[in-house]
Amino acid sequence: MSAFTCLLGEPALSEFRQRKLVRRIRSETDETAELEARYVYLVESREAPSETEVKALGDLLHGERVEQLDSAGLLLVVPRLGTQSPWSTKATDIARRCGLEGVERIERGMACWISGLRDADREPIAAVLHDRMTQSVLASLDQAEGLFTHADPKPLVHVPVLSEGREALRRADRELGLALSEDEIGYLADAFADMERDPTDAELMMFAQANSEHCRHKIFNARWTIDGEDREHTLFGMIRETHAASPDGVLSAYHDNSAVIAGPEGDRFLVDPGSGVYRWNQETLPFQIKVETHNHPTAISPFPGAATGSGGEIRDEAATGRGARPKAGITGFSVSHLDIPGLDFPWRKAFGKPGRIASALDIMIEGPIGAASFNNEFGRPALCGYFRTFEQEIGGALWGYHKPIMIAGGMGSIRENQVDKKPLVPGAHVIVLGGPAMLIGLGG
């Protein structure tokens, strides 16, 4: 039976963020509401921690142990129940390295006390305080123990392709939301018939992600017929035309996680494999470059959407060739009109937006901070960027960026003799790294 410990930490908000959040809360309730926000650290241990261990946790987390939180006006914001936050994985590892081997997991929440909170105000204020995609709002500390509920992993489900054929795959496609086309269903049916076995739901889900538009560019790389005339190039092919017309200085393009261009001659400070001593090595210094988008996740949840956009781009840079080093980042945003409250213009017409996505203003408040946060926490600065708004009614149709463009990119260094990957050989093992994924990030 595991033990649950709570530590109340320091104020969770800077003075600036506190004022901004209070203004939003008052807009949902009355003009007198006040807010106190403190970090809350929730610790799961294999057994009840000793006083020495509690003190070590307090020193590490800058908190004091509490048995309960004052329930008056309390809204407790925690990571979404059933998930483990990225912060948790880092904090838990640090705690164990500090000698707290009994710690199973640490999560961080934010206890918010709102003065004069009425039951009718809880839901609108909760919407202001948390991101519904990645967080939950609780009413008491007792409910927070649900963060550490351990459910047995679900068994793999075998899809009966051998006995039911394509119809079994069509049914799995509808139930799992795989977005498979009919030719892809036929491909899978034939493949598993050749292997003489049924696929599992996990295999179909992984196939759907690797085969998604984000990864395969099936539409972007499709042939076009316009007004009965076959076009020579695909959309992707038109982008490649730049490289085809000017290939000089390009060492790698369109077949790895990022491109590599030639650089100047210079010195690298490297270890001599023979002597084990560092020395200067005269060699060429290529640049690896990368830009991609993370539009849909940023539209749904701006801070984590833009953050993971930058994180994925950093990963792609490092995975170029046989190992590259990210150095500097870029982030960019195109959104519809911000519609800043209090800044009304006579030529502006409020068109509204779909309820499932964030507003342009929220995207530009949260998105750049999310992208900068991931860059800074990784240790790579985001040095460049752009920001553009556009929304206009033309011929009765509304044009704009309700679904934003969120660009994540960067550049880094790579050794010229490591630009190209070596070919895989039959039987090579593929290792999948990372924690459990949430659906917001699958398919790109």
C-alpha positions as CSV (number, residue, x, y, z in Angstrom):
1,M,0.0,0.0,0.0
2,S,1.6,3.3,-1.1
3,A,1.7,6.4,1.0
4,F,0.4,9.9,0.0
5,T,2.2,13.0,1.2
6,C,1.4,16.7,0.5
7,L,3.7,19.6,0.8
8,L,2.5,23.2,0.5
9,G,5.0,25.3,-1.4
10,E,5.8,28.8,-2.4
11,P,3.6,31.3,-4.3
12,A,3.0,29.8,-7.8
13,L,2.6,33.1,-9.7
14,S,4.8,36.1,-10.4
15,E,3.3,39.5,-9.5
16,F,2.5,40.1,-13.2
17,R,0.8,36.8,-13.8
18,Q,-1.1,37.2,-10.5
19,R,-2.5,40.5,-11.6
20,K,-3.4,39.2,-15.0
21,L,-5.2,36.2,-13.6
22,V,-7.1,38.2,-11.0
23,R,-8.4,40.5,-13.8
24,R,-9.7,37.4,-15.7
25,I,-11.3,36.0,-12.6
26,R,-13.0,39.3,-11.8
27,S,-14.4,39.3,-15.3
28,E,-16.1,36.0,-14.6
29,T,-17.4,36.9,-11.1
30,D,-17.3,40.3,-9.4
31,E,-14.8,43.1,-9.1
32,T,-13.7,42.3,-5.5
33,A,-12.4,38.7,-5.9
34,E,-8.9,38.1,-4.7
35,L,-6.6,35.2,-5.5
36,E,-3.9,33.3,-3.5
37,A,-2.0,30.7,-5.5
38,R,0.5,28.3,-4.0
39,Y,2.3,25.3,-5.4
40,V,1.2,22.0,-4.0
41,Y,3.5,19.0,-4.2
42,L,1.9,15.6,-4.1
43,V,4.2,12.7,-3.3
44,E,3.5,9.0,-3.7
45,S,5.9,6.7,-1.8
46,R,6.2,3.0,-1.3
47,E,5.8,3.5,2.4
48,A,5.2,6.4,4.8
49,P,8.3,8.6,4.6
50,S,10.3,9.2,7.8
51,E,10.7,12.7,9.3
52,T,14.2,12.8,7.7
53,E,12.7,12.0,4.3
54,V,9.9,14.6,4.7
55,K,12.5,17.2,5.6
56,A,14.6,16.3,2.5
57,L,11.5,16.6,0.4
58,G,10.7,20.0,2.0
59,D,14.3,21.2,1.3
60,L,14.1,19.9,-2.3
61,L,10.7,21.3,-3.1
62,H,10.7,24.4,-0.9
63,G,7.5,23.2,0.9
64,E,6.1,22.2,4.2
65,R,4.1,19.1,4.9
66,V,0.3,19.6,5.4
67,E,-2.4,17.1,6.1
68,Q,-5.2,19.1,4.5
69,L,-5.8,22.3,2.5
70,D,-8.3,25.0,3.6
71,S,-11.3,24.1,1.5
72,A,-12.9,27.6,1.6
73,G,-12.7,29.0,-1.9
74,L,-10.3,26.2,-3.0
75,L,-9.8,25.2,-6.6
76,L,-6.9,22.7,-6.9
77,V,-5.3,22.6,-10.4
78,V,-3.4,19.3,-11.0
79,P,-2.2,17.4,-14.1
80,R,-5.0,15.6,-15.9
81,L,-6.1,12.5,-13.9
82,G,-4.8,9.4,-15.5
83,T,-1.6,11.1,-16.9
84,Q,1.9,11.8,-15.7
85,S,3.3,15.3,-16.4
86,P,6.7,15.9,-17.9
87,W,7.5,17.9,-14.7
88,S,6.8,14.8,-12.7
89,T,9.3,12.6,-14.5
90,K,12.1,15.1,-14.0
91,A,11.2,15.8,-10.4
92,T,10.9,12.1,-9.5
93,D,14.3,11.3,-11.0
94,I,15.9,14.2,-9.1
95,A,14.4,13.0,-5.8
96,R,15.7,9.5,-6.3
97,R,19.1,10.8,-7.1
98,C,19.0,12.8,-3.9
99,G,18.6,9.5,-1.9
100,L,14.8,9.4,-1.7
101,E,14.6,5.9,-3.2
102,G,11.2,5.3,-1.7
103,V,9.6,8.0,-3.8
104,E,7.4,6.5,-6.6
105,R,6.3,9.7,-8.1
106,I,6.0,13.5,-7.4
107,E,3.4,15.7,-9.1
108,R,3.0,19.5,-8.8
109,G,-0.3,21.2,-8.6
110,M,-1.5,24.8,-7.9
111,A,-3.9,25.5,-5.0
112,C,-6.0,28.5,-5.8
113,W,-8.0,30.2,-3.1
114,I,-10.5,32.7,-4.4
115,S,-12.2,35.0,-2.0
116,G,-16.0,34.9,-1.9
117,L,-16.1,31.9,-4.3
118,R,-19.7,30.8,-5.0
119,D,-20.7,27.4,-6.3
120,A,-22.1,29.0,-9.4
121,D,-18.6,30.6,-10.1
122,R,-16.6,27.4,-9.9
123,E,-17.0,26.3,-13.4
124,P,-16.3,29.6,-15.2
125,I,-13.3,30.3,-12.9
126,A,-12.0,26.8,-13.4
127,A,-12.0,27.4,-17.1
128,V,-9.7,30.4,-16.6
129,L,-7.3,28.6,-14.2
130,H,-6.6,25.4,-16.2
131,D,-5.9,23.9,-19.6
132,R,-8.7,21.3,-20.1
133,M,-6.5,19.2,-22.4
134,T,-3.7,18.6,-19.8
135,Q,-5.1,19.5,-16.4
136,S,-7.9,18.8,-14.0
137,V,-9.5,21.0,-11.4
138,L,-10.4,19.4,-8.0
139,A,-12.3,20.7,-5.0
140,S,-10.2,19.0,-2.2
141,L,-6.9,17.4,-1.5
142,D,-8.5,14.0,-1.0
143,Q,-9.5,14.0,-4.7
144,A,-5.8,14.5,-5.6
145,E,-5.0,11.0,-4.5
146,G,-6.7,10.0,-7.8
147,L,-3.5,11.1,-9.6
148,F,-1.8,8.0,-8.3
149,T,-4.5,5.5,-9.1
150,H,-2.8,2.5,-10.8
151,A,-4.8,0.7,-13.3
152,D,-3.7,-2.5,-14.9
153,P,-2.6,-2.1,-18.5
154,K,-5.2,-3.1,-20.9
155,P,-4.5,-6.3,-22.8
156,L,-3.8,-6.1,-26.5
157,V,-6.9,-6.6,-28.7
158,H,-6.4,-8.8,-31.8
159,V,-8.4,-7.6,-34.8
160,P,-9.8,-10.7,-36.6
161,V,-8.5,-10.0,-40.1
162,L,-7.9,-13.6,-41.0
163,S,-11.5,-14.6,-40.3
164,E,-13.3,-11.4,-41.2
165,G,-11.1,-9.7,-43.7
166,R,-11.3,-6.1,-44.5
167,E,-14.5,-5.5,-42.6
168,A,-12.6,-6.2,-39.3
169,L,-10.2,-3.4,-40.3
170,R,-13.0,-1.0,-41.3
171,R,-14.6,-1.6,-37.8
172,A,-11.2,-1.0,-36.1
173,D,-10.8,2.1,-38.2
174,R,-14.1,3.5,-36.9
175,E,-13.5,2.6,-33.3
176,L,-9.9,3.7,-33.0
177,G,-10.2,6.8,-35.3
178,L,-7.3,5.6,-37.6
179,A,-8.5,7.5,-40.7
180,L,-7.4,4.7,-43.0
181,S,-8.3,4.9,-46.7
182,E,-9.7,1.9,-48.5
183,D,-6.4,1.2,-50.3
184,E,-4.6,1.3,-46.9
185,I,-7.1,-1.2,-45.5
186,G,-6.4,-3.5,-48.4
187,Y,-2.6,-3.1,-47.9
188,L,-3.0,-4.1,-44.2
189,A,-5.3,-7.0,-45.0
190,D,-2.9,-8.4,-47.6
191,A,0.2,-7.9,-45.3
192,F,-1.3,-9.7,-42.3
193,A,-2.7,-12.5,-44.6
194,D,0.9,-13.0,-45.8
195,M,2.1,-13.2,-42.2
196,E,-0.8,-15.5,-41.3
197,R,-1.7,-13.7,-38.2
198,D,-4.1,-11.0,-36.9
199,P,-2.9,-7.5,-36.1
200,T,-3.2,-6.0,-32.6
201,D,-4.9,-2.7,-31.9
202,A,-1.5,-1.3,-30.9
203,E,0.0,-2.2,-34.2
204,L,-2.8,-0.6,-36.1
205,M,-2.5,2.6,-34.0
206,M,1.2,2.8,-34.6
207,F,0.7,2.2,-38.4
208,A,-1.9,5.0,-38.5
209,Q,0.6,7.5,-36.9
210,A,3.5,6.5,-39.1
211,N,1.1,6.7,-42.1
212,S,-0.5,10.0,-41.1
213,E,-0.5,13.0,-43.4
214,H,1.9,14.7,-41.0
215,C,4.5,11.9,-41.5
216,R,3.8,10.7,-45.0
217,H,2.5,13.9,-46.8
218,K,0.0,11.7,-48.8
219,I,-2.1,14.7,-49.8
220,F,0.8,17.2,-50.0
221,N,2.7,14.7,-52.3
222,A,-0.4,13.7,-54.3
223,R,-0.8,14.1,-58.1
224,W,-3.2,16.9,-59.1
225,T,-5.7,17.0,-62.0
226,I,-7.2,20.5,-62.5
227,D,-9.9,21.1,-65.1
228,G,-9.1,17.7,-66.6
229,E,-5.4,18.5,-67.0
230,D,-2.8,16.5,-65.2
231,R,-0.3,18.7,-63.5
232,E,3.4,18.0,-63.7
233,H,4.3,18.6,-60.0
234,T,2.9,17.7,-56.7
235,L,2.7,20.5,-54.0
236,F,5.7,18.9,-52.3
237,G,7.5,18.5,-55.6
238,M,7.1,22.3,-56.2
239,I,8.9,22.9,-52.9
240,R,11.7,20.5,-53.9
241,E,12.1,22.5,-57.2
242,T,14.1,25.1,-55.3
243,H,16.7,22.5,-54.3
244,A,16.6,21.0,-57.8
245,A,17.3,24.4,-59.4
246,S,20.0,25.4,-56.9
247,P,21.6,22.2,-55.4
248,D,25.1,23.7,-54.8
249,G,26.0,23.7,-51.1
250,V,23.2,21.3,-50.1
251,L,24.6,18.2,-48.4
252,S,21.2,16.6,-47.5
253,A,17.6,17.6,-48.2
254,Y,14.1,16.0,-48.0
255,H,15.1,12.6,-46.8
256,D,16.1,13.1,-43.1
257,N,14.8,14.8,-40.0
258,S,16.3,18.1,-41.2
259,A,18.4,19.5,-44.0
260,V,22.2,20.0,-44.0
261,I,24.0,22.8,-45.9
262,A,27.7,23.3,-46.4
263,G,29.6,25.6,-44.0
264,P,33.0,27.2,-43.8
265,E,36.3,25.7,-42.8
266,G,37.0,25.9,-39.1
267,D,38.4,24.2,-35.9
268,R,36.5,21.7,-33.7
269,F,37.8,20.9,-30.2
270,L,37.5,17.1,-30.1
271,V,38.9,14.1,-28.4
272,D,41.6,12.2,-30.3
273,P,40.4,8.6,-30.3
274,G,43.9,7.3,-30.2
275,S,45.4,9.4,-27.3
276,G,42.2,10.4,-25.5
277,V,43.4,14.0,-25.4
278,Y,41.4,17.0,-26.7
279,R,42.9,18.8,-29.6
280,W,41.8,21.2,-32.4
281,N,40.7,19.6,-35.6
282,Q,40.6,21.5,-38.9
283,E,37.5,20.5,-40.9
284,T,34.4,21.8,-42.6
285,L,31.6,23.0,-40.4
286,P,28.2,22.2,-42.0
287,F,24.9,23.6,-40.7
288,Q,21.7,21.6,-40.2
289,I,18.5,23.6,-40.7
290,K,14.9,22.7,-40.0
291,V,11.4,24.3,-39.9
292,E,8.1,22.6,-39.4
293,T,4.6,23.5,-38.2
294,H,2.5,22.4,-35.2
295,N,-0.7,24.1,-36.1
296,H,-3.6,21.9,-34.8
297,P,-2.2,21.2,-31.3
298,T,-1.5,24.9,-30.9
299,A,-5.1,25.8,-31.9
300,I,-6.5,23.4,-29.3
301,S,-4.1,24.1,-26.4
302,P,-1.7,27.0,-27.2
303,F,1.0,26.6,-24.5
304,P,1.7,22.9,-24.7
305,G,0.9,22.8,-28.4
306,A,3.6,25.4,-29.2
307,A,6.0,23.9,-26.6
308,T,5.8,20.4,-28.0
309,G,6.2,21.9,-31.5
310,S,9.5,23.3,-30.5
311,G,10.4,20.2,-28.6
312,G,9.7,17.9,-31.6
313,E,11.8,20.2,-33.8
314,I,14.7,20.0,-31.4
315,R,14.4,16.2,-31.4
316,D,14.4,16.2,-35.2
317,E,17.6,18.3,-35.3
318,A,19.4,16.0,-33.0
319,A,18.2,13.0,-35.0
320,T,19.7,14.3,-38.3
321,G,22.3,12.1,-39.9
322,R,24.2,10.1,-37.2
323,G,23.8,12.9,-34.6
324,A,23.6,16.7,-34.8
325,R,23.6,19.4,-32.1
326,P,20.7,22.0,-32.0
327,K,22.1,25.5,-31.4
328,A,19.4,28.2,-32.0
329,G,15.7,28.2,-32.6
330,I,13.0,30.1,-34.4
331,T,9.2,30.4,-33.6
332,G,6.5,32.0,-35.7
333,F,2.8,32.6,-35.5
334,S,0.1,33.6,-38.0
335,V,-3.4,34.1,-36.4
336,S,-6.6,35.9,-37.0
337,H,-7.3,39.3,-35.5
338,L,-6.6,39.4,-31.8
339,D,-9.8,41.3,-30.9
340,I,-8.1,42.7,-27.7
341,P,-10.8,43.7,-25.2
342,G,-11.2,47.5,-25.1
343,L,-9.6,48.0,-28.5
344,D,-12.6,48.3,-30.8
345,F,-12.3,49.6,-34.3
346,P,-15.2,50.7,-36.5
347,W,-14.0,48.6,-39.5
348,R,-13.7,45.4,-37.5
349,K,-16.6,42.9,-37.4
350,A,-16.6,40.1,-34.8
351,F,-17.0,36.8,-36.7
352,G,-16.5,34.5,-33.8
353,K,-14.6,31.2,-33.8
354,P,-15.3,27.5,-33.4
355,G,-15.7,26.6,-29.7
356,R,-13.1,23.7,-29.9
357,I,-10.1,26.0,-30.6
358,A,-8.5,28.8,-28.6
359,S,-8.9,32.5,-29.6
360,A,-6.2,34.3,-31.5
361,L,-5.5,36.4,-28.5
362,D,-5.1,33.4,-26.2
363,I,-2.8,31.7,-28.8
364,M,-0.6,34.8,-28.9
365,I,-0.5,35.1,-25.1
366,E,0.2,31.5,-24.3
367,G,1.8,30.0,-27.5
368,P,5.0,32.1,-27.7
369,I,5.6,31.5,-23.9
370,G,5.2,27.8,-24.4
371,A,7.6,27.7,-27.3
372,A,10.2,29.9,-25.5
373,S,9.8,27.8,-22.3
374,F,10.6,24.5,-24.0
375,N,13.6,26.1,-25.8
376,N,14.9,27.6,-22.6
377,E,14.4,24.5,-20.5
378,F,16.3,22.4,-23.1
379,G,19.0,25.0,-23.2
380,R,18.7,26.3,-26.8
381,P,17.6,29.9,-27.2
382,A,14.8,30.9,-29.6
383,L,16.6,33.8,-31.3
384,C,14.4,34.5,-34.3
385,G,10.7,34.6,-35.1
386,Y,7.8,36.4,-36.7
387,F,4.2,37.3,-35.8
388,R,1.4,38.1,-38.3
389,T,-2.4,38.6,-38.0
390,F,-4.9,38.5,-40.9
391,E,-8.7,38.2,-41.1
392,Q,-10.9,39.6,-43.8
393,E,-14.2,39.0,-45.4
394,I,-13.9,38.8,-49.2
395,G,-16.8,38.1,-51.5
396,G,-18.9,36.8,-48.6
397,A,-16.2,34.4,-47.5
398,L,-14.1,34.8,-44.3
399,W,-10.4,34.4,-44.8
400,G,-7.9,34.2,-41.8
401,Y,-6.0,32.1,-39.5
402,H,-8.6,30.7,-37.0
403,K,-6.5,27.6,-37.2
404,P,-3.1,29.2,-36.7
405,I,0.2,28.6,-38.3
406,M,2.7,27.8,-35.6
407,I,6.2,27.5,-37.0
408,A,9.0,25.8,-35.0
409,G,12.5,25.7,-36.5
410,G,16.2,26.1,-35.8
411,M,19.7,25.4,-36.9
412,G,22.6,23.5,-35.4
413,S,25.9,21.8,-36.2
414,I,26.9,18.4,-37.5
415,R,30.1,16.8,-38.7
416,E,30.3,16.3,-42.4
417,N,31.2,12.6,-42.0
418,Q,28.0,12.1,-40.0
419,V,25.5,13.8,-42.4
420,D,24.2,10.5,-43.9
421,K,22.7,7.7,-41.9
422,K,23.9,4.1,-42.6
423,P,21.3,1.8,-44.1
424,L,19.4,-0.6,-41.9
425,V,20.0,-4.3,-42.3
426,P,17.2,-6.9,-42.1
427,G,16.6,-8.0,-38.6
428,A,17.7,-4.7,-37.0
429,H,15.9,-3.9,-33.8
430,V,13.7,-0.7,-33.6
431,I,13.6,0.9,-30.2
432,V,10.6,3.1,-29.4
433,L,11.6,5.8,-26.7
434,G,9.2,8.0,-24.7
435,G,6.4,7.8,-22.2
436,P,2.7,7.2,-22.9
437,A,1.3,9.5,-25.5
438,M,-2.0,11.5,-25.4
439,L,-4.2,11.7,-28.4
440,I,-3.6,15.5,-28.9
441,G,0.0,14.7,-30.0
442,L,-0.6,11.6,-32.2
443,G,-0.5,11.9,-35.9
444,G,1.7,15.1,-35.6
